[in-house]
Amino acid sequence: MDLKYERKNVYKISDKDQLEKIYAFSEDYKKFLDSSKTERDASHTAKKLAEENGFTPFSFSEKLKKGDKRYFINRDKNIFLIRVGEKDIATDGIRIMVAHVDSPRLDLKPNPMYEESGICYLKTHYYGGIKKYQWTAIPLALHGVVMLKGGKKVDVCIGEDDSDPVFYITDLLPHLAGEQMKKSADKIIEGESLNAIIGGLPEDDEEDKESVKTAILKLLNGKYGLTEADLLCSELCLVPAGKARDVGLDRALISAYGHDDKVCAYPEMRAIFDYDSPHTVIAIFADKEEVGSDGTTGMQSKVINDVIDTIAYSFGANPIEVRYNSKCISADVTAGYDPSYSSVFDKRNSTYVSCGAAVQKYTGARGKSSTNDAPAEYIGWIRDIFDDYGAIWQTGELGAIDAGGGGTVAKHVANLGIDTIDVGVPVLSMHAPYEIISKADVYSMYLCCLAFCK
C-alpha cells in the first residue's frame, strides 16, 4: 500500500506500445480540430462521424429500444450522441458526458463592413474571455453562415485553405507606441479597435466614395450571392487561421486554436463510438459555455431534460428517477501549472501537463462561488472506476484562491439532480488564439471516458 500520493507523468510510465497509441490518437484529434473551429463546424463533424459509426437521427416522437444509436443535432450548433444500453435506466440511470465546443473568438457585428482611408474593414465584437491584444497581427479565418433573402443559407469558410486569403487586425508599431505601452494590458487594444482588414483594391469609379467596399461586396456577391443587407442576418466570426501543430522536437505537445474545450469533446465522442456500453450513454457537444450557457443551444436550455424524458418514456421509466440515478462527467479543461507564472497557482494543488486527466471537485471563484462541488462519495466512485481501468488522472484547482477563477457546465447539470464532476485536460495559454496541451493528457482523457462508459 502506498501511504503517500504521488502524481504520475504519463510519458514516464508508458511503454512503447502505449506511446504509439497516444501519438496515433492525437493525430486523429488534430484532424478533428482542423475541421471543427466553431461550434457549428464541430457539430457537423460529429454528425458526419456519427453516421459513419452507425448512428441515425433522433426524434422526440420515437420510442427508443435497447441497442439504438442516435444523434440529435440542435440548431446546427449543439449535438447529442445517444447510445441505449442493456441496463434498466430506471435504476441504472444514464451516463452523461458533456463538453462544450464553442471557443473564444471575434464575432462580426450585425452591420460589420466599412471603408476608411482606402481599406475595407470588418467590425467585430469579441465572444468569451480574451486578452484583446493577442488577437492583433495574426492571420484570421472567416467562418459561419449567412441567410439570404428568401431563406437560403450560405456556408462561409475563408482562410483555412492554403490558397485562401486571410484577415488581419493591425497593431501599432513600437516606434509610435509610447503612449499605448503606458496603458494597462486590458486597454492596450480596445474592443472597438478589433477591426479586421478584408480588402484594399478599389473599384474604378471616381464617384464612389467607398469603392473598396463596393469591390469587396461584388466579390462576396459573385461567390456567395449575398448583399450587404444579408450580413444583417448572418452569424460570422473570425478565428485563428491554420492547422493544429506539434510542439517541441519530441512532438509531445500540440498547439492549436480551440483546445478549450474540443480536447475533451473529442475523447468523449470517441468513447461512445468505440465502446458498446451496457449503460445508456449520452455524449453532448454543448454551445454557449464561454458566455454563460444560455440560449437554446446552451446547457441551461431545457433540451437535455427533453432528451432524458424521451429516453425514459421509451422504457416506461419515471424521468425524475432516471435523472437522480444518472451520473455525469463535465468534460472541461483546466489551467495547467505554468512555472513562468507560478504566483497565480498553488503548486501543491495544481494540475500538471502530461500527468493525466484533471479531476476537479469544484471550480468557481474565491469562496467557491458559482460552482458545482462534487460530493466525496461521487469522487470516490470516479477514482475507483478510473483506477480499475488504468486511466491516469490527477486532481487540483484552477489556480490560487484569490487569483481569479472560472466555471464550467457542471453546475447546470448538477442542478437537475445528477451527480456531476469536472474531468478535463490541463491547458497552457488557455483562451489565447493558440493553446497548448499534452498528447498524453488527451489520451488519458479518452481512457477516463471509456472507463466512465464501462
KAURRA-V616664 format. One record per residue. N is the residue number from 1. RES is the residue in three letters. PHI is phi in degrees with one decimal (* if undefined). PSI is psi in whole degrees, 0 to 359 (NA if undefined). OMEGA is omega as a letter, one per 40 degrees, with the letter a starting at -180 (none if undefined). Layout:
# KAURRA-V616664
((N	RES	PHI	PSI	OMEGA) (N	RES	PHI	PSI	OMEGA))
This chain:
# KAURRA-V616664
((1	MET	*	130	i) (2	ASP	-86.2	115	a) (3	LEU	-75.9	332	a) (4	LYS	-106.0	144	i) (5	TYR	-87.0	134	i) (6	GLU	-135.9	124	i) (7	ARG	-65.5	142	a) (8	LYS	-109.2	137	i) (9	ASN	-88.3	120	a) (10	VAL	-58.5	319	a) (11	TYR	-64.2	324	a) (12	LYS	-68.5	330	a) (13	ILE	-104.1	5	a) (14	SER	-94.7	136	i) (15	ASP	-84.5	181	a) (16	LYS	-60.5	318	a) (17	ASP	-62.9	318	i) (18	GLN	-66.3	320	i) (19	LEU	-61.7	320	i) (20	GLU	-63.2	321	i) (21	LYS	-65.7	318	i) (22	ILE	-60.8	312	a) (23	TYR	-71.0	323	i) (24	ALA	-66.7	316	i) (25	PHE	-60.2	321	a) (26	SER	-68.4	330	i) (27	GLU	-65.1	318	i) (28	ASP	-65.2	321	i) (29	TYR	-62.2	318	i) (30	LYS	-62.5	322	i) (31	LYS	-63.1	319	i) (32	PHE	-61.6	315	i) (33	LEU	-57.5	314	a) (34	ASP	-63.0	334	a) (35	SER	-100.5	7	a) (36	SER	-136.2	48	a) (37	LYS	-64.7	325	a) (38	THR	-118.8	171	i) (39	GLU	-63.5	326	i) (40	ARG	-64.7	314	i) (41	ASP	-58.8	313	a) (42	ALA	-63.6	319	i) (43	SER	-65.9	320	i) (44	HIS	-67.4	319	i) (45	THR	-62.8	316	i) (46	ALA	-62.9	320	i) (47	LYS	-61.3	315	a) (48	LYS	-61.2	314	a) (49	LEU	-66.9	323	i) (50	ALA	-61.9	316	i) (51	GLU	-63.2	322	i) (52	GLU	-65.1	335	a) (53	ASN	-99.6	17	i) (54	GLY	86.8	12	i) (55	PHE	-84.9	143	i) (56	THR	-124.6	164	a) (57	PRO	-61.0	143	i) (58	PHE	-93.5	145	i) (59	SER	-130.6	138	i) (60	PHE	-68.4	342	i) (61	SER	-93.9	357	a) (62	GLU	-86.9	144	i) (63	LYS	-95.4	113	a) (64	LEU	-76.3	160	i) (65	LYS	-135.3	163	a) (66	LYS	-60.0	137	a) (67	GLY	93.9	350	a) (68	ASP	-67.4	144	i) (69	LYS	-125.0	116	a) (70	ARG	-131.2	155	i) (71	TYR	-129.5	143	i) (72	PHE	-124.2	115	i) (73	ILE	-101.7	120	a) (74	ASN	-99.9	105	i) (75	ARG	55.5	30	i) (76	ASP	65.5	10	a) (77	LYS	-130.7	3	a) (78	ASN	-156.8	127	a) (79	ILE	-130.6	141	i) (80	PHE	-112.6	127	i) (81	LEU	-106.0	125	a) (82	ILE	-123.5	128	i) (83	ARG	-130.1	114	a) (84	VAL	-85.9	123	a) (85	GLY	-93.9	184	a) (86	GLU	-83.0	334	a) (87	LYS	-73.2	154	a) (88	ASP	-70.8	116	a) (89	ILE	-70.6	341	i) (90	ALA	-64.3	322	a) (91	THR	-102.6	330	a) (92	ASP	-90.7	338	a) (93	GLY	70.7	200	a) (94	ILE	-123.7	140	i) (95	ARG	-89.5	117	a) (96	ILE	-115.8	130	i) (97	MET	-120.2	125	a) (98	VAL	-124.9	125	i) (99	ALA	-132.0	149	i) (100	HIS	-97.2	150	a) (101	VAL	-120.7	10	i) (102	ASP	-90.2	148	a) (103	SER	-136.7	157	i) (104	PRO	-54.9	142	a) (105	ARG	-164.5	187	i) (106	LEU	-118.0	107	i) (107	ASP	-79.6	144	i) (108	LEU	-73.4	141	i) (109	LYS	-67.6	161	a) (110	PRO	-58.0	324	i) (111	ASN	-120.2	80	a) (112	PRO	-88.5	337	a) (113	MET	-94.7	132	i) (114	TYR	-151.6	163	i) (115	GLU	-118.6	138	i) (116	GLU	-148.2	125	i) (117	SER	53.7	41	i) (118	GLY	81.7	9	i) (119	ILE	-126.9	139	i) (120	CYS	-97.9	134	a) (121	TYR	-123.9	161	i) (122	LEU	-116.3	125	i) (123	LYS	-82.2	140	a) (124	THR	-125.5	162	i) (125	HIS	-131.2	114	a) (126	TYR	-66.7	147	a) (127	TYR	-116.7	122	i) (128	GLY	84.4	181	a) (129	GLY	-83.8	112	a) (130	ILE	-129.3	159	i) (131	LYS	-92.6	109	a) (132	LYS	-59.9	327	a) (133	TYR	-66.8	339	a) (134	GLN	-71.8	345	a) (135	TRP	-97.3	7	i) (136	THR	-95.5	155	i) (137	ALA	59.3	33	i) (138	ILE	-131.5	153	i) (139	PRO	-71.8	135	a) (140	LEU	-122.6	150	i) (141	ALA	-116.6	150	a) (142	LEU	-103.1	123	a) (143	HIS	-127.4	151	i) (144	GLY	143.3	199	a) (145	VAL	-133.7	152	i) (146	VAL	-128.2	132	i) (147	MET	-95.3	117	i) (148	LEU	-81.8	159	i) (149	LYS	-59.4	132	a) (150	GLY	101.3	352	i) (151	GLY	101.4	0	i) (152	LYS	-74.2	134	i) (153	LYS	-103.7	132	a) (154	VAL	-115.8	126	i) (155	ASP	-85.0	137	a) (156	VAL	-123.5	130	i) (157	CYS	-149.0	107	a) (158	ILE	-130.2	125	i) (159	GLY	118.7	357	a) (160	GLU	-96.7	328	i) (161	ASP	-76.1	147	a) (162	ASP	-59.6	335	a) (163	SER	-90.0	355	a) (164	ASP	-78.0	151	i) (165	PRO	-74.2	163	i) (166	VAL	-121.2	175	a) (167	PHE	-116.2	163	a) (168	TYR	-156.6	135	i) (169	ILE	-109.2	124	a) (170	THR	-76.1	158	i) (171	ASP	-126.2	166	a) (172	LEU	-84.6	136	i) (173	LEU	-63.0	145	a) (174	PRO	-60.3	334	a) (175	HIS	-63.4	334	a) (176	LEU	-117.7	14	a) (177	ALA	-100.7	21	a) (178	GLY	-56.1	310	a) (179	GLU	-71.3	322	i) (180	GLN	-59.5	318	a) (181	MET	-72.9	350	i) (182	LYS	-82.7	347	a) (183	LYS	-78.3	159	i) (184	SER	-69.4	159	a) (185	ALA	-58.0	326	a) (186	ASP	-77.4	354	a) (187	LYS	-113.7	352	a) (188	ILE	-56.8	316	i) (189	ILE	-121.8	121	i) (190	GLU	-84.8	154	i) (191	GLY	-56.1	322	a) (192	GLU	-74.5	354	i) (193	SER	-94.9	357	a) (194	LEU	-82.8	68	a) (195	ASN	-111.6	123	a) (196	ALA	-95.7	138	i) (197	ILE	-72.6	129	i) (198	ILE	-117.3	348	i) (199	GLY	180.0	165	a) (200	GLY	-152.6	13	a) (201	LEU	-104.7	113	a) (202	PRO	-79.2	157	i) (203	GLU	-69.7	153	i) (204	ASP	-84.4	73	a) (205	ASP	-148.0	104	a) (206	GLU	-65.0	335	a) (207	GLU	-81.4	337	a) (208	ASP	-82.0	115	a) (209	LYS	-78.8	349	i) (210	GLU	-128.3	56	a) (211	SER	-71.4	332	i) (212	VAL	-69.7	315	i) (213	LYS	-59.9	318	i) (214	THR	-60.4	316	a) (215	ALA	-62.8	319	i) (216	ILE	-64.9	318	i) (217	LEU	-63.3	325	i) (218	LYS	-65.5	320	i) (219	LEU	-63.4	316	i) (220	LEU	-66.3	322	i) (221	ASN	-67.4	320	i) (222	GLY	-65.3	323	a) (223	LYS	-86.8	321	a) (224	TYR	-117.6	352	a) (225	GLY	74.1	19	a) (226	LEU	-100.6	160	i) (227	THR	-118.4	172	i) (228	GLU	-60.9	325	i) (229	ALA	-62.7	330	i) (230	ASP	-67.4	334	i) (231	LEU	-64.6	338	i) (232	LEU	-65.4	338	a) (233	CYS	-114.3	38	a) (234	SER	-114.7	167	i) (235	GLU	-136.2	89	a) (236	LEU	-122.1	146	i) (237	CYS	-145.7	159	i) (238	LEU	-105.7	131	i) (239	VAL	-131.1	161	i) (240	PRO	-58.4	133	i) (241	ALA	-81.7	155	i) (242	GLY	108.2	169	a) (243	LYS	-99.5	165	i) (244	ALA	-63.0	140	a) (245	ARG	-131.0	146	i) (246	ASP	-69.4	148	i) (247	VAL	-118.2	134	i) (248	GLY	90.4	154	i) (249	LEU	-63.5	333	i) (250	ASP	-89.5	356	i) (251	ARG	57.9	34	a) (252	ALA	-80.1	341	a) (253	LEU	-122.2	164	i) (254	ILE	-129.1	131	i) (255	SER	-104.5	132	a) (256	ALA	-166.4	161	i) (257	TYR	-82.1	135	i) (258	GLY	89.2	15	i) (259	HIS	-51.2	319	i) (260	ASP	-82.6	97	e) (261	ASP	-133.0	28	a) (262	LYS	-71.4	342	i) (263	VAL	-67.6	343	i) (264	CYS	-102.1	329	i) (265	ALA	-64.0	317	a) (266	TYR	-64.2	313	i) (267	PRO	-60.0	321	i) (268	GLU	-67.9	324	i) (269	MET	-65.9	315	i) (270	ARG	-62.9	323	a) (271	ALA	-63.2	317	a) (272	ILE	-72.5	334	i) (273	PHE	-74.6	319	a) (274	ASP	-85.6	340	a) (275	TYR	-127.1	127	i) (276	ASP	-85.2	89	a) (277	SER	-76.0	146	i) (278	PRO	-70.5	340	i) (279	HIS	-88.2	157	i) (280	THR	-78.6	128	a) (281	VAL	-124.4	139	i) (282	ILE	-125.1	130	i) (283	ALA	-111.8	127	a) (284	ILE	-117.9	130	i) (285	PHE	-98.6	109	a) (286	ALA	-96.7	157	i) (287	ASP	-114.1	166	i) (288	LYS	68.9	11	a) (289	GLU	-62.0	323	a) (290	GLU	-69.2	348	a) (291	VAL	-126.9	22	i) (292	GLY	111.3	359	i) (293	SER	65.4	24	i) (294	ASP	-84.6	176	i) (295	GLY	87.2	176	a) (296	THR	-69.2	340	a) (297	THR	-111.4	4	i) (298	GLY	-89.3	167	a) (299	MET	-77.7	357	i) (300	GLN	-88.5	357	i) (301	SER	-68.7	159	i) (302	LYS	-81.0	1	a) (303	VAL	-61.0	319	a) (304	ILE	-61.0	321	i) (305	ASN	-62.9	319	a) (306	ASP	-63.1	320	i) (307	VAL	-65.8	314	i) (308	ILE	-61.5	317	i) (309	ASP	-60.0	317	a) (310	THR	-62.1	317	i) (311	ILE	-63.7	316	a) (312	ALA	-60.9	312	a) (313	TYR	-64.3	332	i) (314	SER	-60.7	331	a) (315	PHE	-115.4	18	i) (316	GLY	66.6	25	a) (317	ALA	-96.8	155	i) (318	ASN	-79.4	120	a) (319	PRO	-58.0	326	i) (320	ILE	-63.8	316	i) (321	GLU	-63.0	320	i) (322	VAL	-61.1	313	a) (323	ARG	-62.1	316	a) (324	TYR	-68.7	339	i) (325	ASN	-99.1	2	a) (326	SER	-85.5	163	i) (327	LYS	-134.0	149	a) (328	CYS	-138.5	141	i) (329	ILE	-104.7	117	i) (330	SER	-83.0	100	a) (331	ALA	-87.3	95	a) (332	ASP	-140.9	154	a) (333	VAL	-74.3	167	i) (334	THR	-138.1	172	a) (335	ALA	-79.9	119	i) (336	GLY	-75.1	146	i) (337	TYR	-59.8	129	a) (338	ASP	-121.5	109	a) (339	PRO	-62.0	342	i) (340	SER	-72.4	342	a) (341	TYR	-133.9	47	a) (342	SER	-63.6	338	a) (343	SER	-66.7	339	a) (344	VAL	-96.8	7	i) (345	PHE	-118.2	154	i) (346	ASP	-97.7	106	a) (347	LYS	-57.0	325	a) (348	ARG	-76.2	341	a) (349	ASN	-124.7	38	i) (350	SER	-109.6	163	i) (351	THR	-102.8	147	a) (352	TYR	-118.7	141	i) (353	VAL	-60.9	136	i) (354	SER	76.0	11	i) (355	CYS	-108.1	20	i) (356	GLY	98.3	178	i) (357	ALA	-63.5	148	a) (358	ALA	-101.0	119	i) (359	VAL	-98.3	123	a) (360	GLN	-120.9	118	i) (361	LYS	-62.4	324	a) (362	TYR	-150.5	159	i) (363	THR	-122.0	237	i) (364	GLY	78.7	198	a) (365	ALA	-138.7	148	i) (366	ARG	44.8	250	a) (367	GLY	-80.5	47	a) (368	LYS	58.2	38	a) (369	SER	-72.0	135	i) (370	SER	58.6	60	a) (371	THR	-143.9	157	i) (372	ASN	-86.4	130	i) (373	ASP	-115.0	98	a) (374	ALA	-64.1	139	i) (375	PRO	-71.9	156	a) (376	ALA	-58.4	324	a) (377	GLU	-61.0	320	a) (378	TYR	-73.6	322	i) (379	ILE	-62.0	319	i) (380	GLY	-62.6	321	i) (381	TRP	-64.5	316	i) (382	ILE	-61.0	315	i) (383	ARG	-57.4	313	a) (384	ASP	-62.9	316	a) (385	ILE	-70.6	325	i) (386	PHE	-67.6	314	a) (387	ASP	-64.7	318	a) (388	ASP	-63.1	330	a) (389	TYR	-87.5	349	a) (390	GLY	84.2	18	i) (391	ALA	-79.5	133	i) (392	ILE	-87.0	129	a) (393	TRP	-142.8	166	i) (394	GLN	-144.0	173	i) (395	THR	-135.9	159	a) (396	GLY	173.1	187	i) (397	GLU	-115.1	167	a) (398	LEU	-64.6	323	a) (399	GLY	-176.6	190	i) (400	ALA	-61.5	151	a) (401	ILE	-53.6	310	a) (402	ASP	-100.6	15	a) (403	ALA	-82.0	343	a) (404	GLY	154.6	230	i) (405	GLY	153.5	181	a) (406	GLY	-169.2	171	a) (407	GLY	-138.4	171	a) (408	THR	-135.3	188	i) (409	VAL	-83.5	359	a) (410	ALA	-54.3	317	a) (411	LYS	-65.5	328	a) (412	HIS	-70.0	322	i) (413	VAL	-72.6	318	i) (414	ALA	-61.2	329	i) (415	ASN	-63.9	345	i) (416	LEU	-86.8	1	a) (417	GLY	88.6	20	a) (418	ILE	-105.7	126	i) (419	ASP	-57.9	127	a) (420	THR	-140.5	143	i) (421	ILE	-144.6	150	i) (422	ASP	-83.3	128	i) (423	VAL	-135.2	123	a) (424	GLY	-155.1	201	a) (425	VAL	-120.4	133	i) (426	PRO	-67.1	138	a) (427	VAL	-126.7	139	i) (428	LEU	-99.6	143	a) (429	SER	60.1	41	a) (430	MET	-58.6	140	a) (431	HIS	71.4	5	i) (432	ALA	-77.9	163	i) (433	PRO	-56.6	327	i) (434	TYR	-128.6	120	a) (435	GLU	-105.8	167	a) (436	ILE	-127.3	134	i) (437	ILE	-133.7	166	i) (438	SER	-95.8	139	i) (439	LYS	-60.8	326	i) (440	ALA	-62.5	324	a) (441	ASP	-76.6	322	i) (442	VAL	-67.2	326	i) (443	TYR	-71.6	322	i) (444	SER	-61.9	322	i) (445	MET	-62.7	320	i) (446	TYR	-60.8	316	i) (447	LEU	-64.2	323	i) (448	CYS	-63.6	320	i) (449	CYS	-66.7	321	i) (450	LEU	-63.0	316	i) (451	ALA	-60.8	319	i) (452	PHE	-63.7	321	i) (453	CYS	-70.0	329	a) (454	LYS	-77.6	NA	none))
